């Protein structure tokens, strides 16, 4: 978000928009470049874990978990691009990025939702970040929380559907926002 907002403020996107390329090329290029960096970071993290003794339940599960994480990342990139293109300044982006912390804390990433107050546990169970984290735990055979909710029992499907919906909604919106930037 910050990079694209800064580029828009500094007229870099105006120069790119003047080129005879598709209006989707720059936003898609940003997403693909970030996906390459994410893939490298994920490979580094998995390698470090393997060197320290972590073993996935199966190698197929590890690949599936990586694909779930990358799909979730791809969806969030489009959401971030859209928000970054709509932001009026880099300072606004920083303020919006602060909202990521409550979303991560209201998930099952760090704490079992069963230990939370009932209403908070329900929020954590349905948080898309929880679905992605639970899906990765399930696919890699890592310890996970036992859940009785639909969201907890179908984490892989929920994560993939959420990622698909977010991408389907925000990719076109981000491309449209890029095309309609004020010159």
Secondary structure, DSSP 8 states (H G I E B T S, - for coil): -HHHHHHHHTTHHHHHHTSSS-TTHHHHHHHHHHHHHHHHHHHHHHHHHHHTT---S-HHHHHHHHHHHHHHHHHHHHHHHHHHHH-SSHHHHHHHHTHHHHHHHTSTTTS-GGGS-HHHHHHHHH-HHHHHHHHHHHHHT-------SHHHHTHHHHHHHHHHHHHHHHHHHHHHHHHT---
